[in-house]
Amino acid sequence: MIYKIIDSMLKDLGLKTKGDGRGPHTFRHYVATNLRYNFRMDLDHVARLLGDTQKTISSRYLHPTAEMLHNLINRASGW
């Protein structure tokens, strides 16, 4: 049942679904990336929320877009 729910959420988000070779794990990547870059959540909090280490989250689950990185640089530089 949970797979169907997540599959539906992936479709709503415009992400590839299980039929495309991806499943609920894709949602984990999406959540980690968005919490970190769009919601500015501290990496430690993202890791704790997802039940993993900071190293694993940063090396495996974060996939920022060029726009996300650009916004991060702008915020860091005060623009």
N, CA, C and O atoms as a Tinker XYZ file with bonds, in Angstrom:
   316  protein
     1  N      0.813000   -1.194000    0.000000    73     2
     2  CA     0.000000    0.000000    0.000000    64     1     3
     3  C      0.858000    1.260000    0.000000    63     2     4     5
     4  O      0.575000    2.208000   -0.732000    81     3
     5  N      1.918000    1.270000    0.830000    73     3     6
     6  CA     2.764000    2.457000    0.915000    64     5     7
     7  C      3.459000    2.724000   -0.418000    63     6     8     9
     8  O      3.675000    3.877000   -0.791000    81     7
     9  N      3.809000    1.654000   -1.136000    73     7    10
    10  CA     4.456000    1.829000   -2.434000    64     9    11
    11  C      3.530000    2.535000   -3.418000    63    10    12    13
    12  O      3.977000    3.370000   -4.205000    81    11
    13  N      2.257000    2.206000   -3.376000    73    11    14
    14  CA     1.294000    2.859000   -4.269000    64    13    15
    15  C      1.154000    4.338000   -3.934000    63    14    16    17
    16  O      1.065000    5.180000   -4.828000    81    15
    17  N      1.135000    4.645000   -2.656000    73    15    18
    18  CA     1.020000    6.039000   -2.225000    64    17    19
    19  C      2.237000    6.834000   -2.681000    63    18    20    21
    20  O      2.099000    7.919000   -3.246000    81    19
    21  N      3.423000    6.296000   -2.435000    73    19    22
    22  CA     4.648000    6.995000   -2.819000    64    21    23
    23  C      4.762000    7.085000   -4.333000    63    22    24    25
    24  O      5.201000    8.110000   -4.856000    81    23
    25  N      4.377000    6.041000   -5.042000    73    23    26
    26  CA     4.393000    6.064000   -6.502000    64    25    27
    27  C      3.500000    7.193000   -7.021000    63    26    28    29
    28  O      3.865000    7.899000   -7.962000    81    27
    29  N      2.342000    7.356000   -6.407000    73    27    30
    30  CA     1.432000    8.435000   -6.782000    64    29    31
    31  C      2.046000    9.801000   -6.481000    63    30    32    33
    32  O      1.916000   10.734000   -7.273000    81    31
    33  N      2.715000    9.913000   -5.334000    73    31    34
    34  CA     3.373000   11.171000   -4.972000    64    33    35
    35  C      4.483000   11.505000   -5.964000    63    34    36    37
    36  O      4.646000   12.662000   -6.351000    81    35
    37  N      5.242000   10.495000   -6.375000    73    35    38
    38  CA     6.315000   10.722000   -7.349000    64    37    39
    39  C      5.743000   11.240000   -8.661000    63    38    40    41
    40  O      6.297000   12.158000   -9.267000    81    39
    41  N      4.647000   10.658000   -9.093000    73    39    42
    42  CA     4.001000   11.119000  -10.326000    64    41    43
    43  C      3.546000   12.560000  -10.188000    63    42    44    45
    44  O      3.738000   13.364000  -11.100000    81    43
    45  N      2.937000   12.894000   -9.039000    73    43    46
    46  CA     2.475000   14.266000   -8.793000    64    45    47
    47  C      3.628000   15.261000   -8.801000    63    46    48    49
    48  O      3.458000   16.412000   -9.202000    81    47
    49  N      4.800000   14.817000   -8.356000    73    47    50
    50  CA     5.974000   15.681000   -8.307000    64    49    51
    51  C      6.713000   15.735000   -9.640000    63    50    52    53
    52  O      7.671000   16.492000   -9.795000    81    51
    53  N      6.262000   14.926000  -10.606000    73    51    54
    54  CA     6.905000   14.900000  -11.910000    64    53    55
    55  C      8.205000   14.110000  -11.915000    63    54    56    57
    56  O      9.054000   14.316000  -12.783000    81    55
    57  N      8.368000   13.199000  -10.944000    73    55    58
    58  CA     9.566000   12.384000  -10.855000    64    57    59
    59  C      9.297000   11.017000  -11.460000    63    58    60    61
    60  O      8.148000   10.588000  -11.558000    81    59
    61  N     10.349000   10.343000  -11.861000    73    59    62
    62  CA    10.205000    9.003000  -12.422000    64    61    63
    63  C      9.630000    8.069000  -11.370000    63    62    64    65
    64  O      9.868000    8.238000  -10.174000    81    63
    65  N      8.879000    7.094000  -11.824000    73    63    66
    66  CA     8.226000    6.171000  -10.904000    64    65    67
    67  C      8.789000    4.771000  -11.053000    63    66    68    69
    68  O      9.661000    4.518000  -11.884000    81    67
    69  N      8.276000    3.871000  -10.236000    73    67    70
    70  CA     8.749000    2.491000  -10.228000    64    69    71
    71  C      8.740000    1.879000  -11.625000    63    70    72    73
    72  O      9.651000    1.132000  -11.982000    81    71
    73  N      7.732000    2.185000  -12.403000    73    71    74
    74  CA     7.664000    1.682000  -13.774000    64    73    75
    75  C      8.800000    2.191000  -14.637000    63    74    76    77
    76  O      9.122000    1.604000  -15.670000    81    75
    77  N      9.409000    3.296000  -14.204000    73    75    78
    78  CA    10.552000    3.869000  -14.912000    64    77    79
    79  C     11.867000    3.403000  -14.307000    63    78    80    81
    80  O     12.929000    3.929000  -14.641000    81    79
    81  N     11.800000    2.416000  -13.417000    73    79    82
    82  CA    13.002000    1.908000  -12.789000    64    81    83
    83  C     13.308000    2.554000  -11.446000    63    82    84    85
    84  O     14.358000    2.296000  -10.857000    81    83
    85  N     12.404000    3.389000  -10.960000    73    83    86
    86  CA    12.587000    4.038000   -9.665000    64    85    87
    87  C     11.346000    3.833000   -8.829000    63    86    88    89
    88  O     10.251000    3.627000   -9.352000    81    87
    89  N     11.529000    3.890000   -7.533000    73    87    90
    90  CA    10.392000    3.699000   -6.645000    64    89    91
    91  C     10.466000    4.624000   -5.454000    63    90    92    93
    92  O     10.894000    5.771000   -5.582000    81    91
    93  N     10.054000    4.141000   -4.295000    73    91    94
    94  CA    10.025000    4.969000   -3.100000    64    93    95
    95  C     11.389000    5.572000   -2.737000    63    94    96    97
    96  O     11.459000    6.629000   -2.111000    81    95
    97  N     12.448000    4.903000   -3.128000    73    95    98
    98  CA    13.776000    5.416000   -2.824000    64    97    99
    99  C     14.011000    6.767000   -3.508000    63    98   100   101
   100  O     14.737000    7.611000   -2.981000    81    99
   101  N     13.405000    6.971000   -4.669000    73    99   102
   102  CA    13.509000    8.252000   -5.369000    64   101   103
   103  C     12.942000    9.366000   -4.497000    63   102   104   105
   104  O     13.467000   10.479000   -4.481000    81   103
   105  N     11.884000    9.067000   -3.786000    73   103   106
   106  CA    11.256000   10.060000   -2.915000    64   105   107
   107  C     12.215000   10.478000   -1.800000    63   106   108   109
   108  O     12.219000   11.639000   -1.390000    81   107
   109  N     13.013000    9.556000   -1.317000    73   107   110
   110  CA    14.005000    9.856000   -0.284000    64   109   111
   111  C     15.025000   10.874000   -0.797000    63   110   112   113
   112  O     15.381000   11.809000   -0.080000    81   111
   113  N     15.488000   10.701000   -2.018000    73   111   114
   114  CA    16.415000   11.649000   -2.631000    64   113   115
   115  C     15.750000   13.023000   -2.759000    63   114   116   117
   116  O     16.358000   14.046000   -2.447000    81   115
   117  N     14.522000   13.035000   -3.212000    73   115   118
   118  CA    13.774000   14.275000   -3.397000    64   117   119
   119  C     13.608000   15.017000   -2.065000    63   118   120   121
   120  O     13.843000   16.222000   -1.983000    81   119
   121  N     13.204000   14.288000   -1.035000    73   119   122
   122  CA    12.982000   14.900000    0.276000    64   121   123
   123  C     14.293000   15.455000    0.840000    63   122   124   125
   124  O     14.333000   16.592000    1.309000    81   123
   125  N     15.347000   14.670000    0.796000    73   123   126
   126  CA    16.639000   15.125000    1.336000    64   125   127
   127  C     17.105000   16.393000    0.637000    63   126   128   129
   128  O     17.514000   17.351000    1.293000    81   127
   129  N     17.045000   16.405000   -0.674000    73   127   130
   130  CA    17.499000   17.562000   -1.444000    64   129   131
   131  C     16.663000   18.789000   -1.146000    63   130   132   133
   132  O     17.207000   19.875000   -0.944000    81   131
   133  N     15.359000   18.635000   -1.115000    73   131   134
   134  CA    14.491000   19.789000   -0.889000    64   133   135
   135  C     14.561000   20.322000    0.530000    63   134   136   137
   136  O     14.525000   21.534000    0.739000    81   135
   137  N     14.661000   19.437000    1.500000    73   135   138
   138  CA    14.798000   19.913000    2.878000    64   137   139
   139  C     16.083000   20.716000    3.044000    63   138   140   141
   140  O     16.100000   21.745000    3.718000    81   139
   141  N     17.145000   20.242000    2.431000    73   139   142
   142  CA    18.446000   20.896000    2.592000    64   141   143
   143  C     18.533000   22.210000    1.821000    63   142   144   145
   144  O     18.960000   23.223000    2.376000    81   143
   145  N     18.135000   22.208000    0.556000    73   143   146
   146  CA    18.375000   23.374000   -0.289000    64   145   147
   147  C     17.192000   24.337000   -0.390000    63   146   148   149
   148  O     17.399000   25.549000   -0.445000    81   147
   149  N     15.976000   23.837000   -0.414000    73   147   150
   150  CA    14.823000   24.733000   -0.541000    64   149   151
   151  C     14.286000   25.203000    0.801000    63   150   152   153
   152  O     13.798000   26.327000    0.921000    81   151
   153  N     14.374000   24.348000    1.805000    73   151   154
   154  CA    13.873000   24.712000    3.128000    64   153   155
   155  C     14.990000   25.058000    4.091000    63   154   156   157
   156  O     14.743000   25.334000    5.265000    81   155
   157  N     16.224000   25.044000    3.596000    73   155   158
   158  CA    17.416000   25.443000    4.348000    64   157   159
   159  C     17.599000   24.682000    5.655000    63   158   160   161
   160  O     18.117000   25.228000    6.629000    81   159
   161  N     17.176000   23.426000    5.675000    73   159   162
   162  CA    17.313000   22.630000    6.886000    64   161   163
   163  C     18.777000   22.237000    7.062000    63   162   164   165
   164  O     19.457000   21.875000    6.101000    81   163
   165  N     19.244000   22.315000    8.285000    73   163   166
   166  CA    20.603000   21.913000    8.621000    64   165   167
   167  C     20.819000   20.448000    8.223000    63   166   168   169
   168  O     19.926000   19.615000    8.378000    81   167
   169  N     22.010000   20.150000    7.713000    73   167   170
   170  CA    22.306000   18.793000    7.241000    64   169   171
   171  C     22.144000   17.763000    8.353000    63   170   172   173
   172  O     21.676000   16.652000    8.104000    81   171
   173  N     22.524000   18.117000    9.566000    73   171   174
   174  CA    22.366000   17.193000   10.690000    64   173   175
   175  C     20.903000   16.860000   10.916000    63   174   176   177
   176  O     20.565000   15.712000   11.206000    81   175
   177  N     20.030000   17.852000   10.787000    73   175   178
   178  CA    18.597000   17.607000   10.977000    64   177   179
   179  C     18.028000   16.748000    9.855000    63   178   180   181
   180  O     17.193000   15.878000   10.102000    81   179
   181  N     18.471000   16.987000    8.627000    73   179   182
   182  CA    18.021000   16.146000    7.503000    64   181   183
   183  C     18.439000   14.699000    7.763000    63   182   184   185
   184  O     17.644000   13.774000    7.600000    81   183
   185  N     19.685000   14.519000    8.166000    73   183   186
   186  CA    20.192000   13.166000    8.428000    64   185   187
   187  C     19.410000   12.478000    9.540000    63   186   188   189
   188  O     19.064000   11.302000    9.424000    81   187
   189  N     19.132000   13.203000   10.609000    73   187   190
   190  CA    18.376000   12.620000   11.724000    64   189   191
   191  C     16.945000   12.274000   11.307000    63   190   192   193
   192  O     16.419000   11.222000   11.668000    81   191
   193  N     16.334000   13.164000   10.551000    73   191   194
   194  CA    14.966000   12.925000   10.094000    64   193   195
   195  C     14.883000   11.677000    9.208000    63   194   196   197
   196  O     13.936000   10.897000    9.305000    81   195
   197  N     15.879000   11.504000    8.352000    73   195   198
   198  CA    15.877000   10.357000    7.439000    64   197   199
   199  C     16.547000    9.125000    8.036000    63   198   200   201
   200  O     16.595000    8.071000    7.401000    81   199
   201  N     17.065000    9.256000    9.257000    73   199   202
   202  CA    17.649000    8.105000    9.936000    64   201   203
   203  C     18.964000    7.656000    9.347000    63   202   204   205
   204  O     19.222000    6.457000    9.237000    81   203
   205  N     19.797000    8.603000    8.969000    73   203   206
   206  CA    21.075000    8.264000    8.365000    64   205   207
   207  C     22.144000    9.221000    8.874000    63   206   208   209
   208  O     21.857000   10.110000    9.676000    81   207
   209  N     23.368000    9.043000    8.413000    73   207   210
   210  CA    24.457000    9.926000    8.825000    64   209   211
   211  C     24.560000   11.110000    7.876000    63   210   212   213
   212  O     24.083000   11.053000    6.743000    81   211
   213  N     25.185000   12.182000    8.346000    73   211   214
   214  CA    25.400000   13.349000    7.494000    64   213   215
   215  C     26.210000   12.964000    6.257000    63   214   216   217
   216  O     25.920000   13.415000    5.148000    81   215
   217  N     27.220000   12.134000    6.458000    73   215   218
   218  CA    28.077000   11.719000    5.337000    64   217   219
   219  C     27.276000   10.978000    4.268000    63   218   220   221
   220  O     27.440000   11.236000    3.076000    81   219
   221  N     26.420000   10.067000    4.689000    73   219   222
   222  CA    25.610000    9.316000    3.729000    64   221   223
   223  C     24.627000   10.224000    3.015000    63   222   224   225
   224  O     24.459000   10.132000    1.799000    81   223
   225  N     23.979000   11.101000    3.767000    73   223   226
   226  CA    23.009000   12.013000    3.154000    64   225   227
   227  C     23.701000   12.895000    2.131000    63   226   228   229
   228  O     23.215000   13.039000    1.010000    81   227
   229  N     24.825000   13.484000    2.501000    73   227   230
   230  CA    25.491000   14.421000    1.590000    64   229   231
   231  C     26.110000   13.726000    0.389000    63   230   232   233
   232  O     26.145000   14.301000   -0.699000    81   231
   233  N     26.595000   12.518000    0.556000    73   231   234
   234  CA    27.248000   11.838000   -0.571000    64   233   235
   235  C     26.290000   11.049000   -1.452000    63   234   236   237
   236  O     26.574000   10.824000   -2.628000    81   235
   237  N     25.163000   10.627000   -0.898000    73   235   238
   238  CA    24.288000    9.741000   -1.645000    64   237   239
   239  C     22.938000   10.329000   -2.021000    63   238   240   241
   240  O     22.401000   10.010000   -3.081000    81   239
   241  N     22.381000   11.183000   -1.169000    73   239   242
   242  CA    20.997000   11.596000   -1.365000    64   241   243
   243  C     20.778000   13.018000   -1.852000    63   242   244   245
   244  O     19.698000   13.334000   -2.350000    81   243
   245  N     21.766000   13.874000   -1.723000    73   243   246
   246  CA    21.583000   15.259000   -2.144000    64   245   247
   247  C     21.918000   15.422000   -3.625000    63   246   248   249
   248  O     23.007000   15.067000   -4.075000    81   247
   249  N     20.966000   15.960000   -4.360000    73   247   250
   250  CA    21.137000   16.187000   -5.796000    64   249   251
   251  C     20.629000   17.587000   -6.136000    63   250   252   253
   252  O     19.574000   17.738000   -6.753000    81   251
   253  N     21.388000   18.616000   -5.728000    73   251   254
   254  CA    20.913000   19.982000   -5.980000    64   253   255
   255  C     20.962000   20.343000   -7.459000    63   254   256   257
   256  O     21.849000   19.910000   -8.195000    81   255
   257  N     19.999000   21.136000   -7.869000    73   255   258
   258  CA    19.995000   21.663000   -9.232000    64   257   259
   259  C     20.930000   22.869000   -9.282000    63   258   260   261
   260  O     21.365000   23.370000   -8.245000    81   259
   261  N     21.230000   23.323000  -10.474000    73   259   262
   262  CA    22.068000   24.513000  -10.625000    64   261   263
   263  C     21.407000   25.712000   -9.949000    63   262   264   265
   264  O     22.088000   26.540000   -9.344000    81   263
   265  N     20.095000   25.803000  -10.050000    73   263   266
   266  CA    19.367000   26.907000   -9.419000    64   265   267
   267  C     19.483000   26.845000   -7.896000    63   266   268   269
   268  O     19.654000   27.878000   -7.250000    81   267
   269  N     19.394000   25.656000   -7.322000    73   267   270
   270  CA    19.527000   25.506000   -5.875000    64   269   271
   271  C     20.904000   25.973000   -5.416000    63   270   272   273
   272  O     21.023000   26.667000   -4.406000    81   271
   273  N     21.935000   25.595000   -6.152000    73   271   274
   274  CA    23.294000   26.001000   -5.797000    64   273   275
   275  C     23.474000   27.502000   -5.962000    63   274   276   277
   276  O     24.125000   28.150000   -5.142000    81   275
   277  N     22.905000   28.046000   -7.009000    73   275   278
   278  CA    22.970000   29.490000   -7.246000    64   277   279
   279  C     22.321000   30.244000   -6.085000    63   278   280   281
   280  O     22.881000   31.222000   -5.590000    81   279
   281  N     21.154000   29.797000   -5.652000    73   279   282
   282  CA    20.462000   30.426000   -4.526000    64   281   283
   283  C     21.270000   30.304000   -3.241000    63   282   284   285
   284  O     21.312000   31.237000   -2.439000    81   283
   285  N     21.910000   29.154000   -3.045000    73   283   286
   286  CA    22.737000   28.942000   -1.865000    64   285   287
   287  C     23.920000   29.926000   -1.848000    63   286   288   289
   288  O     24.244000   30.495000   -0.805000    81   287
   289  N     24.550000   30.118000   -2.996000    73   287   290
   290  CA    25.664000   31.063000   -3.109000    64   289   291
   291  C     25.187000   32.483000   -2.850000    63   290   292   293
   292  O     25.853000   33.249000   -2.153000    81   291
   293  N     24.042000   32.833000   -3.408000    73   291   294
   294  CA    23.494000   34.176000   -3.192000    64   293   295
   295  C     23.186000   34.443000   -1.725000    63   294   296   297
   296  O     23.475000   35.522000   -1.208000    81   295
   297  N     22.599000   33.455000   -1.059000    73   295   298
   298  CA    22.292000   33.618000    0.369000    64   297   299
   299  C     23.579000   33.751000    1.181000    63   298   300   301
   300  O     23.659000   34.566000    2.100000    81   299
   301  N     24.575000   32.953000    0.841000    73   299   302
   302  CA    25.845000   32.995000    1.571000    64   301   303
   303  C     26.561000   34.319000    1.388000    63   302   304   305
   304  O     27.240000   34.800000    2.295000    81   303
   305  N     26.407000   34.906000    0.209000    73   303   306
   306  CA    27.091000   36.167000   -0.065000    64   305   307
   307  C     26.246000   37.384000    0.314000    63   306   308   309
   308  O     26.691000   38.524000    0.182000    81   307
   309  N     25.023000   37.128000    0.786000    73   307   310
   310  CA    24.156000   38.217000    1.226000    64   309   311
   311  C     23.401000   38.924000    0.108000    63   310   312   313
   312  O     22.909000   40.034000    0.311000    81   311
   313  N     23.300000   38.315000   -1.055000    73   311   314
   314  CA    22.580000   38.942000   -2.180000    64   313   315
   315  C     21.115000   38.643000   -2.136000    63   314   316
   316  O     20.367000   39.092000   -3.004000    81   315
